[in-house]
Every structure is written in C-alpha cells, then in structure tokens.
Amino acid sequence: MGDRFDVIRDPEGVVPMEQADDVDAAGRLGGLIAGLVAWTLMAVLAGRRGHVRRRQGKTESLLLSL
C-alpha cells in the first residue's frame, strides 16, 4: 500500500512477454486471505446476533424498526 506504479500500454507488442510474469502474488494472496477472514467473521457475528435476538424474543426485523 502506498506504492506508486505506472500503467504502461503496449498496443504494438514491443515489450517481451517474459516480463508478464512479474506479479506480486504474495500480496494478492494476503488480500484474499484477509478478505476471507473478514467475511467469515462478519457472518459468524451476524448469526450470533440473530441467535441472541431470537432468544430474547425480538422477532421483528431490524430494517423495519429503523
């Protein structure tokens, strides 16, 4: 994060394809794992919240009460 990069276009095909494999796969994998953990945590917390609300007898929708 915070790195600057230049977008290079090569419509004539001058740049050799050997440079196309220079991709930061570790950074993309880290982002994928972080996103997966975040979505899993949100789903678990939302399920727990619904479970607690049902146990307390609050069956109305939260959207309708806003």
SELUMBA-563345 format. One record per residue: residue in one letter; x, y, z of N, C-alpha, C in turn. Coordinates in nm, 3 decimals. Layout:
REC residuo    n.c1    n.c2    n.c3   ca.c1   ca.c2   ca.c3    c.c1    c.c2    c.c3
REC       A       X       Y       Z       X       Y       Z       X       Y       Z
...
//
This chain:
REC residuo    n.c1    n.c2    n.c3   ca.c1   ca.c2   ca.c3    c.c1    c.c2    c.c3
REC       M   0.083  -0.116   0.000   0.000   0.000   0.000   0.088   0.123   0.000
REC       G   0.041   0.224  -0.067   0.118   0.346  -0.073   0.221   0.348  -0.184
REC       D   0.240   0.237  -0.253   0.336   0.234  -0.363   0.275   0.299  -0.486
REC       R   0.359   0.361  -0.563   0.314   0.420  -0.689   0.353   0.328  -0.802
REC       F   0.270   0.321  -0.902   0.303   0.241  -1.018   0.253   0.313  -1.142
REC       D   0.316   0.284  -1.252   0.280   0.344  -1.380   0.209   0.240  -1.465
REC       V   0.102   0.283  -1.528   0.030   0.196  -1.620   0.095   0.212  -1.756
REC       I   0.142   0.102  -1.810   0.210   0.104  -1.939   0.124   0.030  -2.040
REC       R   0.101   0.093  -2.151   0.024   0.028  -2.258   0.120  -0.005  -2.371
REC       D   0.097  -0.119  -2.430   0.185  -0.164  -2.538   0.100  -0.218  -2.652
REC       P   0.032  -0.131  -2.726  -0.055  -0.181  -2.833   0.022  -0.243  -2.950
REC       E   0.149  -0.205  -2.968   0.226  -0.263  -3.078   0.293  -0.393  -3.041
REC       G   0.294  -0.430  -2.915   0.355  -0.556  -2.873   0.507  -0.549  -2.868
REC       V   0.563  -0.436  -2.828   0.707  -0.418  -2.825   0.770  -0.483  -2.702
REC       V   0.702  -0.481  -2.589   0.756  -0.537  -2.465   0.748  -0.689  -2.471
REC       P   0.859  -0.759  -2.442   0.856  -0.905  -2.449   0.767  -0.966  -2.340
REC       M   0.711  -1.081  -2.367   0.619  -1.147  -2.275   0.688  -1.204  -2.152
REC       E   0.820  -1.211  -2.149   0.890  -1.264  -2.032   0.863  -1.177  -1.909
REC       Q   0.837  -1.050  -1.928   0.813  -0.959  -1.816   0.670  -0.969  -1.763
REC       A   0.585  -1.042  -1.830   0.445  -1.051  -1.788   0.428  -1.134  -1.662
REC       D   0.526  -1.214  -1.624   0.511  -1.298  -1.505   0.560  -1.229  -1.378
REC       D   0.599  -1.103  -1.385   0.642  -1.028  -1.266   0.520  -0.973  -1.193
REC       V   0.452  -1.059  -1.120   0.331  -1.021  -1.047   0.354  -1.047  -0.900
REC       D   0.308  -0.958  -0.814   0.322  -0.974  -0.670   0.213  -1.069  -0.620
REC       A   0.236  -1.199  -0.635   0.136  -1.298  -0.596   0.120  -1.305  -0.445
REC       A   0.224  -1.277  -0.369   0.214  -1.284  -0.223   0.119  -1.176  -0.171
REC       G   0.126  -1.058  -0.228   0.036  -0.950  -0.187  -0.108  -0.981  -0.220
REC       R  -0.132  -1.041  -0.334  -0.269  -1.076  -0.373  -0.322  -1.189  -0.287
REC       L  -0.237  -1.283  -0.252  -0.279  -1.394  -0.166  -0.312  -1.342  -0.026
REC       G  -0.231  -1.249   0.023  -0.259  -1.190   0.155  -0.392  -1.117   0.157
REC       G  -0.423  -1.045   0.051  -0.552  -0.977   0.042  -0.669  -1.073   0.036
REC       L  -0.649  -1.183  -0.035  -0.754  -1.285  -0.044  -0.780  -1.347   0.092
REC       I  -0.675  -1.379   0.164  -0.690  -1.440   0.296  -0.755  -1.342   0.393
REC       A  -0.713  -1.216   0.389  -0.772  -1.116   0.478  -0.921  -1.097   0.449
REC       G  -0.957  -1.095   0.323  -1.099  -1.082   0.286  -1.180  -1.201   0.330
REC       L  -1.124  -1.319   0.314  -1.194  -1.441   0.356  -1.216  -1.442   0.507
REC       V  -1.115  -1.403   0.582  -1.128  -1.398   0.729  -1.232  -1.294   0.769
REC       A  -1.230  -1.178   0.705  -1.324  -1.071   0.739  -1.468  -1.113   0.712
REC       W  -1.494  -1.172   0.595  -1.630  -1.214   0.562  -1.677  -1.327   0.653
REC       T  -1.588  -1.418   0.686  -1.625  -1.527   0.777  -1.660  -1.472   0.915
REC       L  -1.580  -1.379   0.964  -1.606  -1.319   1.095  -1.739  -1.243   1.095
REC       M  -1.766  -1.168   0.988  -1.893  -1.095   0.981  -2.012  -1.190   0.979
REC       A  -2.001  -1.301   0.906  -2.111  -1.397   0.901  -2.135  -1.461   1.037
REC       V  -2.029  -1.496   1.107  -2.043  -1.556   1.241  -2.105  -1.456   1.337
REC       L  -2.060  -1.331   1.335  -2.116  -1.230   1.425  -2.262  -1.200   1.392
REC       A  -2.297  -1.197   1.266  -2.437  -1.172   1.229  -2.525  -1.289   1.273
REC       G  -2.477  -1.410   1.258  -2.553  -1.526   1.304  -2.571  -1.525   1.454
REC       R  -2.468  -1.489   1.525  -2.476  -1.481   1.672  -2.575  -1.374   1.714
REC       R  -2.571  -1.261   1.645  -2.664  -1.152   1.678  -2.808  -1.197   1.656
REC       G  -2.835  -1.265   1.547  -2.970  -1.315   1.521  -3.012  -1.418   1.625
REC       H  -2.920  -1.503   1.664  -2.949  -1.605   1.765  -2.986  -1.539   1.898
REC       V  -2.908  -1.439   1.938  -2.934  -1.370   2.065  -3.068  -1.296   2.059
REC       R  -3.097  -1.231   1.947  -3.225  -1.160   1.934  -3.343  -1.255   1.941
REC       R  -3.332  -1.372   1.880  -3.441  -1.469   1.887  -3.461  -1.521   2.028
REC       R  -3.352  -1.543   2.101  -3.362  -1.591   2.239  -3.426  -1.487   2.329
REC       Q  -3.408  -1.359   2.297  -3.469  -1.252   2.376  -3.613  -1.226   2.335
REC       G  -3.660  -1.294   2.231  -3.798  -1.277   2.186  -3.818  -1.162   2.090
REC       K  -3.712  -1.105   2.040  -3.723  -0.994   1.945  -3.726  -1.053   1.804
REC       T  -3.846  -1.068   1.750  -3.858  -1.132   1.620  -3.880  -1.032   1.507
REC       E  -3.900  -0.902   1.541  -3.920  -0.803   1.436  -3.789  -0.781   1.360
REC       S  -3.802  -0.739   1.238  -3.685  -0.710   1.157  -3.620  -0.581   1.203
REC       L  -3.488  -0.579   1.202  -3.417  -0.456   1.236  -3.439  -0.348   1.130
REC       L  -3.460  -0.388   1.007  -3.480  -0.291   0.900  -3.611  -0.216   0.917
REC       L  -3.714  -0.285   0.967  -3.843  -0.220   0.985  -3.845  -0.127   1.105
REC       S  -3.754  -0.148   1.199  -3.754  -0.065   1.319  -3.672   0.063   1.302
REC       L  -3.604   0.078   1.191  -3.521   0.199   1.172  -3.604   0.317   1.135
//
